[in-house]
Each structure stands twice: as C-alpha cells, then as structure tokens.
Amino acid sequence: MKKLLFNILGTTLGLWIATFFIQGVTIGLYPDSNFFGIELTKQWQIFLILGIILGLLDFFVKPILDAITLPLRIITLGLFGFVLDVTLVLAIDIMFKEFNAPWLYPLLYTTLIVWAINLVLSAIFGKKN
C-alpha cells in the first residue's frame, strides 16, 4: 500500500515537473473537463487524476506487461522496460485530452522525469532496516 501511494505521488509530481521543463508537454483545463461525471475545475485536480491513473497503471498493469515481455527484456538487457514506461505515458496521452505530450522526445523526457522522481522517492522513503 505504501509503495502504491509513493508511486502515485511520484507520478503526479513527475507530470507536474515535466510540464515546466519539457517543451510541448502541457496539461490543460477545459470547460468540459470531468472524470466520471465529477467536474474538474482546478488544474491541480487534473494533475492528481493523471497521477493516480498513471500510478495505478504502473502498479497493476506494468508487472503483467513485464511478465509478458520477459524474453524481450532479457534480449535487450532490461531496456525494453523503458519502452513499456513510455507506452504507459502514451496511453495517458491518448486517454485524456487534457494531457498533451507530442511526438517521441517529450514522451521520453516525461518518462525519464517520472522514473527519476519515483527512484528518488523510493530511495528516501523505502524500507529502512
């Protein structure tokens, strides 16, 4: 449970930082923005929803994708895992019109930022023995 919460926090923070530093990555608020009927009126709500969805995808779906693509991960010495991470960010881009990361490089850089934030959070707040 703790890992899931830090994953959601890391992805939310990573998306927020990506909008500042990566040209082309935008998260906008539209008048008809809603999430299952709940009207989203502030930009922080969009960041939170996107972070929760990406965090849940990373926590629940990515292990399944890792198991399916294990031969590719072995052949590429683990680099295919990064392709899976980019694919998850692309899925968020496709699912939500509020999030826009055009082309390849903004997606790559956004994924790197989210990965780095999650790495730092897990290093700081990880298991302490």
Stockholm file with secondary structure:
# STOCKHOLM 1.0

chainA/1-129         MKKLLFNILGTTLGLWIATFFIQGVTIGLYPDSNFFGIELTKQWQIFLILGIILGLLDFFVKPILDAITLPLRIITLGLFGFVLDVTLVLAIDIMFKEFNAPWLYPLLYTTLIVWAINLVLSAIFGKKN
#=GR chainA/1-129 SS CHHHHHHHHHHHHHHHHHHHHSTTCEECCCTTCEETTEECCSHHHHHHHHHHHHHHIIIIIHHHHHHHTHHHHHHTTTTHHHHHHHHHHHHHHHHCTTEECCSHHHHHHHHHHHHHHHHHHHHHHSCCC
#=GC SS_cons         CHHHHHHHHHHHHHHHHHHHHSTTCEECCCTTCEETTEECCSHHHHHHHHHHHHHHIIIIIHHHHHHHTHHHHHHTTTTHHHHHHHHHHHHHHHHCTTEECCSHHHHHHHHHHHHHHHHHHHHHHSCCC
//
